[in-house]
Amino acid sequence: MIPFKNEPFVDFSVAENAQAMQDAWHKVNKELGRHYPLIIGGEKIETEQKITSINPSEKSQIVGTTGKASQALAEEAMQAALAAFETWKKETPEVRARLLFKAAALLRRRKFEFSAWLSYEAGKTRAEADADTAEAIDFMEYYGRQALELAERGKKTLISLTGEDNRLDYIPLGVGIVIPPWNFPLAIMAGMTTAAIVSGNTVVLKPASTTPVIAAKFVELLEDAGLPAGVVNFLPGSGAEVGDYLVDHPKTRFISFTGSRDIGLRIFERSSRTNKGQIWMKRLVAEMGGKDSIIVHKDADLELAALNIVNSAFGFSGQKCSACSRAIIHQDVYDEVVNRVVKLTSKLTVGNVTDPGNYTGPVIDENAYNKILEYIEIGKQEGKLAAGGEKAPGNGYFIQPTVFVDVAPDARIMQEEIFGPVVGITKASDFGHALEIANNTEYGLTGSVFAKDRAVIEKAREQFHVGNLYFNRKCTGALVGVHPFGGFNMSGTDSKAGGPDYLMLFTQQKLSSEVL
Ligand code: NAP
């Protein structure tokens, strides 16, 4: 087996690659508007109600429609997953891993096409879309290998006892409900789904309602790779209606959720209740929001720091759980860093993502657009507007990258997740003060420190309480296998997706001991 290696990113400065992306946008453009039914137990199910997916760069364009599940269909999906579990759990880890490797190979072949769907449905620029597709490939290559490794681990790690044959097996849990967010609609959705199935579970996949088409495309790809019917049941539908129903279901064994703090807490509460006929405690893997800080110490490379604040804050219009939404700058270098950040930000262009000249694209939908603009108005009361501060022109949900300076650390825009292109900057009197500010939210997902002093770096390593801590680099862009990802406190259960222990969350350990 070839050792795991991250999928390389496409270099769009190479003319051939830039052309391949243009061709893919062109091809996908001709496929917009199609319909994708539910898939339950391998059967395509039509529904009267539909979910319509809109291109956020061009509101009048329909990316596609999908079926919309009722609770009765959610029940059918649960029954299909329960039935498929009886055979899928008996497949060997090799068979299950091979399916992921095949799916990864198919996705690699159709890389530009999937990235083009990400541009149309999620508003990703070609570089952001390519990173999403590459990460989906990585998850499958990585989890396939991890499943094989886990199968061996139990045999190797036990202490031997003469006269006994002892083994520890990592067996699957049962039926899981997979509930991904829209912001990495391919990578996170594919990672959550394939981690669960490669471990021997079957799932009901409820995609985010703003990005169901890319999920439908991925389920088609799994079928092309040879996935047996009923292992993944594709169930687009309303979170409130079928989400609650499936979370409450007594046969649900685990829930794998990535999304906002509020929905995560709702699922946490509901899944902790035991319902009639339920014989287990449900397991919850929940990765939630962030309010991520970059600290700039007085000895830092200031240009590097400013560049990384801007890229971490405004890449994909700030719609990453890891995005920098707070910059905490040492007072000695505050004015200089602020000036550089403002200068860099004012050069950024916002618009339709199929124009490669645009640095970033739209926010995902009207709700997000209105909510972010409301936060910008709050920011105008809480700090000094230094860049952006309003909508940007075009027929999409475009908002200018926005910088507020001189914001108090406890201001609302410094505490609440905005999930858009807004960063607040605050001044710290010394490094201890900077750390105190960085740790003063209820979240704990990512953070970066720009500093040269070794003692300062070590102090941050010990005291900056986040799941993913970076030094002298951006706080976004975790790589599978390299930077296992997940946060503390209200950022979730710290599952460390893309890490060596992730599959443990989808298995239970069975010890068997035989006297020889
Ligand atoms: P969201 O509104 O919480 O939705 C996430 C998923 O939950 C969607 O599929 C949604 O379905 C579903 N849902 C809604 N109500 C539900 C219910 N009552 N029961 C079950 N499921 C329900 O989050 P989002 O806007 O998609 O994503 C953005 C959030 O995700 C941000 O807070 C971001 O920080 C976080 N995020 C975290 C990570 C991480 O690794 N920590 C990674 C990416 C994103 P509908 O679409 O149908 O409502």
Boltz pocket constraint, residues with backbone or C-beta under 6 A from the ligand:
constraints:
  - pocket:
      binder: B
      contacts: [[A, 179], [A, 180], [A, 181], [A, 182], [A, 183], [A, 184], [A, 188], [A, 206], [A, 207], [A, 208], [A, 209], [A, 210], [A, 237], [A, 238], [A, 239], [A, 240], [A, 241], [A, 242], [A, 243], [A, 244], [A, 247], [A, 258], [A, 259], [A, 260], [A, 261], [A, 263], [A, 264], [A, 266], [A, 267], [A, 287], [A, 288], [A, 289], [A, 290], [A, 320], [A, 321], [A, 322], [A, 417], [A, 419], [A, 445], [A, 485], [A, 486], [A, 487], [A, 491], [A, 492]]
      max_distance: 6.0
